[in-house]
Amino acid sequence: MARATSANLASVKTGERESGAIKKEQRGISMIDKVKGWFGDTVKYLKSVRAEIKRVTWPTQAELKAATIVVLFTLILVTAYLWAVNSVFGKIFEVLHRKFFQM
């Protein structure tokens, strides 16, 4: 943290701007530098992804088949449950509609 000196305080009180180097920094970096930075960051990210993929323990064919069967079985059960609930509520609302809204 910078120490407050009388020169610093005077410049703050009078509203003076800081040196040209700071002004240039405030304008930011050029578009080419931004693209180079983005490209470098992207390359670094892709290299880290490649390294991570090499460390992954992939499932065997038997494990993959077993997991697929579990997912499909669960999908069928949930679909049947939602169909049943929808049918029951559909009948209930159909009866209520006929009773109260049709004369």
DATA-V427250 format. One record per residue. SS is DSSP state (H for helix, E for strand, C for the rest). OMEGA is omega as a letter, one per 40 degrees, with the letter a starting at -180 (* if undefined). Layout:
BEGIN
((SS	OMEGA) (SS	OMEGA))
END
This chain:
BEGIN
((C	a) (C	i) (C	i) (C	i) (C	a) (H	i) (H	i) (H	a) (H	i) (H	a) (H	i) (H	a) (H	a) (H	i) (C	a) (C	i) (C	i) (C	a) (C	a) (H	a) (H	i) (H	i) (H	i) (H	i) (H	a) (H	i) (H	i) (C	a) (C	a) (C	a) (H	i) (H	i) (H	i) (H	i) (H	i) (H	i) (H	i) (H	a) (H	i) (H	i) (H	i) (H	i) (H	i) (H	i) (H	a) (H	i) (H	i) (H	i) (H	i) (H	i) (H	a) (H	i) (H	i) (H	a) (H	a) (C	i) (C	a) (C	a) (C	i) (C	a) (H	i) (H	i) (H	i) (H	i) (H	i) (H	i) (H	i) (H	i) (H	i) (H	a) (H	a) (H	i) (H	i) (H	i) (H	i) (H	i) (H	a) (H	i) (H	i) (H	i) (H	a) (H	i) (H	a) (H	i) (H	i) (H	i) (H	a) (H	a) (H	i) (H	i) (H	i) (H	a) (H	i) (H	i) (H	i) (H	i) (H	i) (H	a) (H	a) (H	a) (H	i) (C	a) (C	*))
END
